[in-house]
Structures are given as structure tokens and as C-alpha cells.
Amino acid sequence: MSNNLERRKETLKAVVESRFPEKLASGFKDHDGTRWALTPYARERIMELTQHIQEYRAEKVDSPLPNGKEKVKIPDAEGVKHELDPDDVIELSKLGADFKDAAEDRYDELLEAVMAAETHGELNAIDVDRGWPE
């Protein structure tokens, strides 16, 4: 394989690697059309709340949300805060996990295509901007 092809593969691989966190940060839409970002902070917060809810359902803690709250405020991708009850948090967690899983699948698919490409034409056919989950 030529050095030029290898350089192009490395460049395209770097583009794919940058798209993954961009797609997570751009987020997903819930059933009401609200867009939720999957930034590291947002993922961590939802996971903490989901864990607390699960502990409540397992009768390990006294309330479904921290500090005895009935609802928590969570910012969407635009920074607008929404009040969510435990069921909303669980649904958001499920949607976020599905979105992240689909984004990881697309990431892996693109990296495999880049690494398997043996010609410039095959590299040209890889569209790193299409096929990501919305």
C-alpha cells in the first residue's frame, strides 16, 4: 500500500474519531422532540439519578430521587431546564443509552471501513457524515 493511501486512511480515521464525541454532544430527541445532549456531565448525572431510582425500587434508599425530591431539573441540549420525575429519568436514560449504542456502532463501522479500504476510490466512498443516529 502506498504511503499516500496510508496517510489518507490516518486522516480519515482522525475525522471519524472527532465525529463521535461531536455526535454525542449534539444529542438525541425524546418523544416530545426535545433534544438532549450526551456530554460527559449529562451522562454522569442521568446515570447517578438512574442508580438512585434503582436503589429506591430495591428498597435501599427512602426516596426515588436524591434529597427526597419528587422531580429534578435537567438541562436539555440548549440549556433549558426541564423538571423530570423518576419515570422521565428512566426513559431519558434508556433513550440516551440506545442513542449512544447506535453512535458507537456507526463509529465502529466507519473505522472498520477506513481500515479495510485498499484503494483511494474505496476511501472516497466512505461518508463520515452520514449514517449517524439522530
C-alpha distance (Angstrom), angle and dihedral (degrees) to the residues before:
residue distance angle dihedral
M1 . . .
S2 3.76 . .
N3 3.78 122.6 .
N4 3.80 88.3 -123.0
L5 3.82 91.3 58.2
E6 3.80 91.5 46.9
R7 3.82 90.9 50.4
R8 3.82 90.4 50.4
K9 3.79 90.4 49.5
E10 3.81 91.5 51.4
T11 3.80 90.9 47.8
L12 3.80 92.6 49.5
K13 3.79 90.7 45.2
A14 3.83 89.1 55.1
V15 3.81 90.0 50.8
V16 3.81 90.9 52.1
E17 3.80 90.3 48.1
S18 3.81 90.4 53.4
R19 3.81 93.5 47.6
F20 3.80 94.3 58.9
P21 3.84 97.9 66.0
E22 3.82 89.3 38.2
K23 3.80 90.3 56.6
L24 3.80 92.3 47.1
A25 3.80 90.9 50.0
S26 3.81 91.9 48.2
G27 3.78 86.3 56.7
F28 3.77 137.1 -169.7
K29 3.79 137.0 -76.1
D30 3.77 123.8 -112.3
H31 3.80 124.3 -142.7
D32 3.81 90.8 -82.0
G33 3.81 93.1 52.1
T34 3.81 96.0 -106.0
R35 3.80 111.5 144.3
W36 3.81 116.1 -132.9
A37 3.80 121.8 -165.6
L38 3.79 121.6 -137.9
T39 3.76 97.3 -145.7
P40 3.81 115.5 154.0
Y41 3.83 90.2 -103.1
A42 3.80 93.6 49.6
R43 3.81 92.6 48.4
E44 3.80 91.8 48.2
R45 3.82 93.1 48.3
I46 3.80 94.4 49.4
M47 3.81 90.9 45.8
E48 3.82 91.0 51.6
L49 3.79 91.4 49.9
T50 3.80 92.8 45.2
Q51 3.79 90.6 51.0
H52 3.81 90.6 50.3
I53 3.81 91.2 50.6
Q54 3.80 90.6 49.7
E55 3.80 90.6 49.9
Y56 3.81 89.2 51.3
R57 3.80 91.4 50.8
A58 3.82 88.5 49.9
E59 3.85 87.6 51.6
K60 3.80 93.1 -116.8
V61 3.83 95.2 121.9
D62 3.80 132.5 32.8
S63 3.81 101.2 -123.5
P64 3.80 135.4 35.6
L65 3.81 92.7 -126.8
P66 3.81 130.1 38.2
N67 3.80 118.9 -84.2
G68 3.81 92.1 15.4
K69 3.79 92.8 -72.3
E70 3.79 120.7 158.7
K71 3.80 92.7 -155.3
V72 3.79 136.8 18.8
K73 3.78 129.8 -152.3
I74 3.80 114.6 -122.4
P75 3.82 123.4 178.4
D76 3.79 119.0 -128.1
A77 3.82 123.6 -140.9
E78 3.81 90.3 -76.8
G79 3.81 93.2 50.6
V80 3.82 94.5 -107.1
K81 3.80 109.4 141.7
H82 3.80 119.1 -129.6
E83 3.78 126.2 -167.2
L84 3.79 109.1 -125.1
D85 3.78 128.9 -171.8
P86 3.82 121.2 -150.5
D87 3.82 93.6 -89.1
D88 3.82 89.9 51.5
V89 3.81 90.1 50.9
I90 3.82 91.9 50.8
E91 3.82 91.3 48.3
L92 3.80 91.5 48.2
S93 3.80 89.6 49.0
K94 3.81 91.1 52.5
L95 3.80 93.4 47.2
G96 3.80 91.3 47.2
A97 3.80 92.5 49.0
D98 3.81 91.2 49.8
F99 3.81 91.0 48.5
K100 3.81 93.1 48.1
D101 3.80 91.4 47.6
A102 3.81 91.6 51.3
A103 3.82 90.7 47.4
E104 3.81 90.6 50.7
D105 3.80 89.7 50.1
R106 3.81 91.2 52.7
Y107 3.80 91.1 45.8
D108 3.81 91.3 52.4
E109 3.81 91.5 45.1
L110 3.80 92.0 52.8
L111 3.80 94.4 46.1
E112 3.80 90.6 49.5
A113 3.81 90.9 49.9
V114 3.81 91.9 49.6
M115 3.78 93.7 48.1
A116 3.82 92.7 45.5
A117 3.82 94.5 49.6
E118 3.78 112.0 113.5
T119 3.79 99.9 177.8
H120 3.79 138.9 41.6
G121 3.80 87.9 -115.5
E122 3.80 91.0 58.3
L123 3.81 90.1 49.9
N124 3.80 90.7 48.3
A125 3.82 89.6 54.9
I126 3.82 92.9 58.7
D127 3.81 110.3 97.4
V128 3.79 107.4 -164.4
D129 3.81 92.4 -174.3
R130 3.80 98.3 57.5
G131 3.75 132.0 72.0
W132 3.78 98.4 33.8
P133 3.82 117.0 134.4
E134 3.77 116.9 -100.0
